[in-house]
Amino acid sequence: MWIGAKTGKEENLHPEKGFKWVKDKARALGIWLSTKHETTIEANYSEKLTKVRKGLSCWELRRLTLQGKIVVLKVIPQYCIAHPYCA
């Protein structure tokens, strides 16, 4: 994936190696990287938001005290953001 002034270029640095360059986005260490800021934000945060909602929905019908609900609302989002394989 080319960045900066070379964004969108088709040239290949090492044709003998057979590298394949991605054009729009790539994933590294669990984070999507893109040449467009909007694409990066959408790819990373929409996935996390879906996981947080899924994790919180499991606790929706349980009979929890107010203190228990507060703990769930604090812990589940933090866990899903910190750990890529949440829920």
N, C-alpha and C positions, 0 to 999 in steps of 0.2 A: 504494500500500500504506500503510494507516494504521498508525501505531505509537503506543505509549503508551496513554492512556485511550481513544483513539478507534479502537482495534483492532477490526476487523470492521464498522465503520460503512459504510453504503451511500450516504451523501450525496456529491454531486459538487460540487467547488469552482467549476468553470467549465463549466457545461453548454453554453455557446455555443462553447467550444473543442473539444468532443467528446473529451476525455480519457477513456481507459479505465483504471480502477484495477484492479490485480491484487489478489487476495484472500489468497493464501497465500505465494508467494515470487516474487522478481524477480532478474534477473541484471544486475549492474553491474560493469564492468571485469573480467569473468571470474570474479566471485565471486557466489555465490548469497546473497541476503539474504532473511530471513524474520522474521516476528513471533515465531516459536517457535524457541528456542535449539536444540532437538534437531533440527529440520528443517534449520537452517542448517549444523550440524555434519555431519549425514548427507549433505547435498547436496554440500558442499565436499570432505570428506575421503574419502568412499567412492569418488568419481570419481578423486581423486589416487592413492589406494591401488591401485585397479585399474590405473592407468597405470604405477605403479612396478612392480607385479607383472608386467605385460606386458613392460616394458622389461628386467627382470631375467631373465625366462624365455628371452629370446633368447640370453643368455649362459650358460645352464645346461649345455648339452652341449659347450661349447668346452673345449679343453684349455688351461687357464690355470694359471700358477704361483700360489702362495699370494699373492704380491704383486699379481699381476694380478687375482685375485678380490677382494682388499681394495680395489683401485682401483675396480673395477666397483661394489662395494657402497657405496662412498662417493659416486661421481659420479652414477650413474643416479638415485637418489632425490632428490638435490639438484637435478638438472636438471629432473626431472619436476615438482617442487614449484615451482621458479622460473619455468618456461616453461609456459604454459597449453596449448600445442600439442605436447606431448611424445608420442612413440610413438603 
